[in-house]
């Protein structure tokens, strides 16, 4: 009888240890690195982490794209990347352990801004707004109010020497505005995960030295210079003719007294 009780107690202890082991014996830290398909750390990404015990917390990835979860049961968590650069991502990975997560819902947007003559424009202000946040069935670019708010994020960057701006963004639809001086142009792009989307925008602008002008103003300037050149050439010719005529008269006047003698 005593042996039977001892056996039951022994089996009960083994069962308790098996049940309790995941909760008390296998907790560990989970260190996750969030990367784009192009290998870029997703610094500042907002992440929702759910542990196996049901506890959900919101974290922000550091400069390395790293998120650390302390003492996670079994060292496993579910991860949802909510947003990056203020734009929605909503990418979920289940049963994650320590290591890198490639967020496949990130692509590249390459914006090239050229002038009316096809020349690359440097220093153009480019603003990018997510169309996923603002739901518009029929979009009128001219009526958009570009603001920076928690609900309507606008990314502002500037083109480089080649007139190019390259950004990695969550996949989705975007509205794009390019602006220099008082000239603007609007466009839209659909960014897809792991792909490079090219958007070419043409500003009705011609840069002469440090002077920006519209194409019509540029044509007007060319016409003005041409007319001015024609007038200048005509005046010079007339002046030469007058000088030559005056010279001939002077010569004739000088010869006249000599002939009279």
Secondary structure, 3 states (H helix, E strand, C coil): CHHHHHHHHHHHHHHHHHHHHHHHHCCEEEEEEEEECCCCECCCCEEEEEECCCCEEEEECCCCCEEEEEEEHHHCEEEEEEEECCEEEEEEEEEECCEEEEECCEEEEEEEEECCCCCECCCCEEEEEECCCCCCCCCCHHHCCCCCECCECEEEEECCCCCEEEEEEECEEEEEEEEECCEEEEEEEEECCCCEEEEEEECCCEEECCEEECHHHHHHHHHHHHHHHHHHHHHHHHHHHHHHHHHHHHHHHHHHHHHHC
